[in-house]
Amino acid sequence: MERVMKKNIVIPCQECEGEGVLADRHPNDPSCQSIECHVCGGEGEEEFLADYNNEQEALEDYPEMLRCE
């Protein structure tokens, strides 16, 4: 039986869709500018800890997962 361990799950940032930037207003506005995502700090990734036996279990819950550390 495998041990349940805390795994660091890394997924694309849901706020900026993994881009790391957001528009500060509607994209069709001529004065629109790209700003750093306030959720991921411009990295394009979100990280959190969760209990999993292995990476495959985490992938079942997070199919968009970039990595499991």
Secondary structure, 3 states (H helix, E strand, C coil): CCCCEEEEEEEECCCCCCCCEEECCCCCCCCCCEEECCCCCCCCEEEEEEEECCHHHHHHHCCCCCEEC
